[in-house]
Amino acid sequence: MVVGVESFFPIMGGFPGNFQLMFPFRNFHGRDDPCINTPCEEGLLCFLDKKPPYYTCSKCPRGYEGDGIICYHPVEDPCASQPCYPGVSCTIQVGPPRTYKCGECPSDLVGDGKTCVESVYRLSVKELS
């Protein structure tokens, strides 16, 4: 993460146009400076905020999506191809490599979330009827 020159942070103070430059500091709302641990994606700026979590990140670069803490190229989004069974959630797992995890199968099916099938027990009951 890039946080300006030598970790200077622009802070809005009072009214628009009134900027202060602040060094990394302690006791920001009773906490350590949240930007000191570089919470934003590499290359993005970290700005102090008055509300929790007490920082915001600059926007992801053009062509990327995310909240600034994590940015990803939509083509690299492993859930974009909808790899999970229809109706099962897909969650991006932070990499590298960027992977995904499928949620649970619907209650009447069994499987890993990517492939969901009727249980062997249900199939055998159907065959007996």
N, C-alpha and C positions, 0 to 999 in steps of 0.2 A: 504494500500500500504506500502511496505517496501522500504525505501530509504537508505539502508546501515546503518551503525552505526551512530546514532544520526544525521541523515540527512546530511552526508558527500556526496559530489557528485564528481565522477571522471570526469575530463574534459580533453580531448585531447588538447594539446597545442603545436603548432609549428611543430613537426615531430613525427612519431610513436615512442612510448617508453617514450615520455616526458609527464608524467602525473602530474597534480596538484590536490590536494584535496582542495575543497572549502567548506566553511560553507554556510548554507542558507544565502543569501545576497539580497540586494536591488540593483536596478539600473542595471539589466542585460539587455543590449540593451535598456536602458531607461524604463525598466519594473521591477516589482517585480519578484522574483524567481518563475518561473512557476511550479516548482516541489513542492513548499511549500503547495499547496492545494491538493496534492495527486491525480493527474489526472489519474493515472494508476490503473488497476485492482488490488485488494488487493493481496499483496504478490509479486508484480512485481516491478522492479526497474524503477526509473525515471531518465533519463539522459538529461542534458542540451544540447541544440543544438543552432547553430548560425542562423538557419532559422526558420521562424514562423511555428508552434506555440511556438518555442523556447524550445521544449522538445521532447524526444522520449521515448517510454516505451519498456522495455525488451519484448521478445517474450512470447506468451502464453505458458503455460505448455504443455508437450506432451499429445496428445489426445484432446486438446482444440483448437479452432480456434478463430480468431479475430485479432485486431490490437494492443492489449496490453492495450488499454484504456478500452475495453470491451472484455472479453474472454467468450466463451460458448462451451459447449460440443456439438458436432454435433448432437448427439442423442436428446439433449434438444432443438435443433433448431426447433421451431414450424412451420417454413415454409418448412422444409425438406419433410414433408408429402404432400406438395402441396395442402393446404386446400382451396385455392382460385379457382374461376372459371378459366378454361383454358385461358391463355393469360393475366390474371389480376395479377398485381404485389402483392407480399407478403412482408411486412416489419416487422421485429422483433421489438417488443415494449419492452424496457428495464424494467425488473421486479424487484423483484420477485412478483408474478410468471412471468416467461417469457411467453409472449403472442405474438400474431401477429395481424396485421391489413391488410385487403385486400384493394387494390386500387379500382378505379371505374370500373363498368361494361362497356363492349364495348358500343359504342354510340347507337347501335340499340337495346340494352337490358336495363332492369332496375333491380335493386336489391342492395344488400349490398356488392357485390364484391365476396362474398363466393358463393352465389346463384344468378345467373343472368337468367332472363326469358324475354320473349317478354312481352311488356306492354299489359294490358287489352284492351287499346284503339286499338293497332295494331291487337290484336286477333279478336276484334269485327269487324274491318274493313275487315279482311280476310273472316270472316263468311258471311258478306254481299255481297261479290263479287262472 
